[in-house]
């Protein structure tokens, strides 16, 4: 009986994880995070991995299931798998400088 109850709880949690993963994929698709293409011959795409996190409420119960999809870039070799690297996030100080310059010259920011 205990094993059946544990299995039922596991399946209920699994359903929550799958729902959260599906929601994350839909969000990334609608935000055009990537473009799906076929890899050229001789190239192997890098892998990916899901990370899971449960957020607990004050009573210790699970309130939120969070997931993150990340690329497994660690097996890549410079000069073989890629030529250049890019920093996709702007540092806050550069954004502040850009805003200050645009305010000084009365530029419009779109």
N, C-alpha and C positions, 0 to 999 in steps of 0.2 A: 504494500500500500504506500509506504514512504517513497519507494523508488518511482512509482507511478506519479505521485505528487511532484517529485523532483523533475521528472520528465516533462510534466505539464508546465511547470514554472520555466524550465529551460526553453520549451517551445514558445511560450509567451514572450520571453525576453528576446529570443531569436527573431520573432516577428517584429519586435520593436527595432532591433538593429537593422533588419532588412528594410523596414519602412524608412528609417533614418538615412541609410545608404542610398536608397532610391531617391529620397528628397534631395540629398546632396548632389547626386548625379544630375537630376533635373535642374537644380539651381546652376550648376556649372555649365550645363548645356545651354540654358536660356541666357546666361551671361557671356556666352561664347568664349569660355576659358581656353578651349582648344579647337582645332579643326581636325577632324578625323580623316586620315590619309593612309594609303597603303605604303609600307616601307619599300624603298628601292631594293633591287636585287643585291644580295650580298650584305645588306645592313640588317642588324638585329635591333628591334626597338628595346628601350630600357624597360625594366619591370616597374611594377607599382605595388604599393602595400597600403592596407587600411589600418588606421589606428583608431582605437575605441576608447571612449571615456564616459563614465557615468557620473553625473552630478547628483549629490545627495542633498536632501533638504535638512532642515534643523532637527527633524524627527528621525533622521537616519535612513529614510526611505529614498529610493531612486526617483528623482524628479525629472531628469533630462538625460537622454542618450545623445552623445555627440560623436561624430565620426570625422575623420580627416583622411583624404586620399593623397598620398605622397609618391613622388617618383623615386625609384631606387637608383640613384645616379652613381653610387659608389663603385660599381664595377667598370665604369667608363675610364678610358685611357686617353690622356691629352695627345693630340696629333693623330690619333687613330679613330676615336669615336666622336671627337669634337675639335674645333679649331679655336673658338673664342668662348668666353663666358660673359654673361650679362648679369647685372644687378637689377632685378625687376622692381625694387622698391626705392623710392626717393627718400632721402634723409630729411627729417623735419626741418633742420636748419636751412636746407636749400629751398624748401617750399616757402619758408618765412622770407628768405631773401627775394625770391621771385615775387611774392605778394607785395613786399615793400617797394621793389622797383616799379611794379605795375601801378601801385598807388601813387608813387611819386610822379610818374609820367602820365597818370590818368589813363592807363590802358584798360581795355575791357578784357576780362578773362572769361573764356568759354568753357 
